[in-house]
Amino acid sequence: MSTGAGMPPRAVLGLTAAVLAAHLWLLQRGPPRIQAAATARPAAFNTRSIAAALPPLAAAAANPRPPGPLPRRPAARLMAPATRPAGAEFGDAVFEIAAPSSRPRVQHSAGSIGSQGLEPARFGDRHRGEQAAHFDRAGQRVVFSNNRPAAPLAPGAQDRLSVLLQLAALAAGSPDKFTAGARVAIQTATTREADSWIFTVEGEEELQLPAGQLAAVKLTRPPRGEFDQRVEVWLAPGQAYVPVRLRLTQPSGDWVDHQWSATDRR
């Protein structure tokens, strides 16, 4: 399965409705907080924000179940802005990792809404310096700030942050396509390349997170080379398929495990 051209109208409508519903729920209940579990090498991790706003199309089609009472504990925030019309900016996704022994690493994505869902315009990655990928939709290419050769831009292309939101939207729009063994291919840009990331649906798992117990669908993107990460993400059907856990494993075996810890109530 792919996010390329030819996506059925039902999937696009479901995608829009589900992501909107998820973020309306976040706005009503306050921003959920993400906590990083223990790592192979202890470090502090701070997820600043993930934001997406889509047009108000059939928001009631997705009816996420709010969780019960949740523990309150210090952690970073996952924040959603007010919704905007189609074609407007979808907001910002910002991911920050701050380790005691090194400078913080901050990744940032921003873009707009289109017929294929989220359409990133720029993805930046700042550590000791900043590099970026620019989505040149007029020229149908992805341009990199480090002068690497431009890559062809495929329909439905994402960056490494927006792809998590796009996966949630696709699953909410067509949950029957996210059964065990299914594969989801999305062109995903980093600051060096734009290749197809292929996620395999592992199936549903019962998670015991800091916020409580809930069912989630696990997807895995295996390393594509010797120095690549393994990406594992869990989407919660009961919360409009919002990502509730993200585990990144380095080639060395070190890993970080971000887990949903709480939802602030306003």
C-alpha positions in Angstrom: 0.0 0.0 0.0 1.3 3.5 -0.8 0.3 7.1 -0.4 0.9 7.7 -4.1 -1.6 8.9 -6.7 -4.7 6.9 -7.0 -5.7 7.0 -3.3 -9.5 6.3 -3.2 -11.6 9.3 -2.2 -12.8 7.4 0.9 -9.3 7.1 2.2 -8.6 10.8 1.6 -11.8 11.8 3.4 -11.1 9.4 6.2 -7.6 10.6 6.5 -8.7 14.2 6.9 -11.6 13.4 9.3 -9.5 11.2 11.5 -6.5 13.5 11.9 -8.8 16.5 12.5 -10.8 14.5 15.1 -7.6 13.4 16.9 -6.3 17.0 17.2 -9.7 18.4 18.1 -9.7 15.9 21.0 -6.2 17.1 21.9 -7.3 20.7 21.9 -10.3 19.9 24.0 -8.4 17.9 26.6 -5.1 19.7 26.5 -1.7 18.6 25.1 -0.6 15.0 25.9 2.8 14.6 27.3 5.5 12.2 26.0 7.9 10.5 28.4 11.1 8.8 27.3 11.7 5.4 28.9 15.2 4.2 30.0 17.7 3.9 27.3 20.8 1.8 26.9 22.8 4.9 27.6 20.8 7.2 29.9 19.9 10.6 28.5 17.2 13.2 28.8 14.7 13.4 25.9 12.3 16.2 25.2 9.6 16.1 22.6 8.6 19.7 22.2 5.6 19.6 19.8 3.9 17.8 17.0 1.2 19.8 15.3 -1.3 19.2 12.5 -4.4 21.0 11.4 -6.7 19.9 8.7 -10.0 21.2 7.2 -13.2 20.4 9.1 -14.5 17.5 6.8 -16.7 14.9 8.5 -14.8 15.2 11.8 -17.6 13.3 13.5 -16.7 10.2 11.4 -13.9 9.4 13.8 -15.0 9.1 17.4 -12.0 8.6 19.5 -12.6 7.4 23.0 -11.1 9.6 25.7 -9.0 7.9 28.3 -9.9 7.5 31.9 -8.0 9.3 34.7 -4.4 9.7 33.9 -1.3 10.1 36.1 0.3 13.5 36.1 4.1 13.4 35.9 6.8 15.7 34.4 7.4 15.2 30.7 7.5 17.2 27.5 4.4 18.2 25.6 2.7 17.2 22.4 0.7 20.2 21.2 -1.9 20.9 18.5 -2.8 24.3 17.2 -6.3 25.5 16.0 -7.5 24.1 12.7 -7.0 25.9 9.4 -8.6 25.8 6.0 -7.4 23.3 3.3 -4.3 24.6 1.6 -3.2 26.5 4.7 -0.1 25.6 6.8 -0.6 22.4 8.9 1.6 23.8 11.7 4.9 22.6 13.0 6.3 19.3 14.1 9.3 19.8 16.4 11.3 16.9 17.9 14.1 17.7 20.4 16.6 15.3 22.0 18.8 16.8 24.7 21.6 14.6 26.0 23.7 15.8 29.0 27.0 15.1 27.1 26.1 16.8 23.8 24.2 19.7 22.2 20.5 19.2 21.8 19.4 17.9 18.4 16.3 19.5 17.0 14.3 18.4 14.0 11.5 20.6 12.6 8.9 20.1 9.9 6.4 22.6 8.4 4.1 22.5 5.4 0.5 22.5 4.2 -2.5 20.3 3.4 -3.1 18.8 0.0 -5.1 16.0 -1.7 -2.6 13.4 -0.5 -2.7 14.6 3.2 0.2 16.4 4.8 2.5 18.1 2.3 5.8 19.2 4.0 7.6 22.2 2.6 10.7 22.1 4.7 12.4 19.6 7.1 15.3 20.9 9.2 17.8 19.0 11.4 20.0 21.0 13.7 22.7 19.6 15.9 26.2 21.2 15.6 24.9 23.0 12.5 21.6 22.8 10.6 20.8 21.0 7.4 17.5 20.9 5.6 15.5 19.3 2.9 13.1 21.5 0.8 10.1 20.1 -1.1 10.1 21.8 -4.4 6.6 20.9 -5.6 6.7 23.1 -8.7 9.9 21.3 -9.8 8.8 17.9 -8.5 12.0 17.4 -6.5 13.4 17.4 -3.0 16.4 19.7 -2.7 19.0 19.3 0.0 21.0 22.2 1.7 24.2 20.1 1.8 24.4 20.1 -2.0 23.6 16.4 -2.4 21.9 15.6 -5.6 18.2 16.5 -5.7 15.7 13.6 -5.5 12.5 13.1 -7.5 9.4 14.0 -5.5 6.7 11.3 -5.3 3.0 12.0 -4.6 2.3 11.8 -0.8 6.0 12.3 0.1 6.8 13.1 3.8 9.7 13.9 6.0 10.8 11.8 8.9 8.6 13.7 11.3 5.4 14.2 9.3 5.5 10.6 8.2 4.3 9.6 11.7 1.2 11.8 11.4 0.6 10.6 7.9 0.7 7.0 9.0 -1.9 7.8 11.7 -4.2 9.5 9.2 -3.9 6.6 6.7 -4.7 4.1 9.4 -7.7 6.0 10.6 -9.0 6.4 7.0 -8.5 2.7 6.0 -8.0 0.6 9.2 -8.8 -2.6 7.2 -5.5 -2.0 5.3 -3.5 -2.0 8.6 -3.8 -5.7 9.5 -0.9 -7.9 10.4 1.5 -8.5 7.5 0.4 -5.4 5.5 3.1 -3.1 4.2 2.9 0.7 3.9 5.3 2.5 1.5 5.8 6.2 1.9 8.6 8.3 0.3 10.3 9.9 3.3 13.0 12.6 3.2 15.8 13.2 5.6 18.4 15.9 5.0 20.4 13.6 2.8 18.0 11.5 0.8 14.4 10.8 -0.1 13.8 7.1 -0.3 10.8 4.8 0.2 10.3 3.9 3.8 8.4 0.6 4.0 6.6 -0.1 7.2 5.3 -3.6 8.0 2.2 -3.9 10.2 3.2 -6.3 13.0 -0.4 -6.5 14.5 -2.2 -5.2 17.6 -0.5 -5.2 21.0 -1.7 -4.3 24.5 0.6 -1.6 25.8 1.2 -0.7 29.4 2.3 3.0 29.1 2.8 5.6 31.8 -0.6 6.9 31.0 -2.3 3.6 31.3 -3.1 0.4 29.4 -4.4 0.6 25.8 -4.4 -1.4 22.5 -2.2 -0.2 19.7 -1.2 -1.3 16.2 2.6 -1.7 15.8 4.4 -0.8 12.6 8.1 -1.4 12.0 10.5 0.1 9.5 13.7 -2.0 9.5 17.1 -0.5 8.9 17.8 0.1 5.2 21.5 -0.1 5.5 24.4 -0.7 7.9 24.2 2.7 9.6 20.4 3.2 9.6 18.0 3.2 12.5 15.2 0.7 13.2 11.9 2.7 13.6 9.0 1.2 15.5 5.7 3.1 16.1 2.5 2.2 17.8 -0.8 3.8 16.7 -3.8 3.7 19.1 -7.1 2.9 17.4 -9.0 4.1 20.4 -7.5 7.5 20.1 -7.9 8.0 16.3 -4.7 6.2 15.7 -2.5 8.9 17.3 1.1 7.6 17.8 1.4 6.7 21.5 4.9 5.1 21.4 8.0 5.6 19.3 11.1 3.5 19.6 14.3 4.3 17.7 17.1 1.7 17.7 20.6 2.7 16.6 23.0 0.4 14.7 25.0 0.2 17.9 22.0 -1.3 19.8 21.4 1.9 21.8 17.7 2.9 21.7 15.3 5.5 22.9 11.7 4.7 23.7 9.2 7.6 23.8 5.9 6.8 25.5 2.7 8.7 26.1 2.7 9.6 29.8 -0.3 11.8 30.4 -2.9 14.3 29.0 -3.2 17.6 30.6 -6.8 18.7 31.2 -7.7 22.4 30.8 
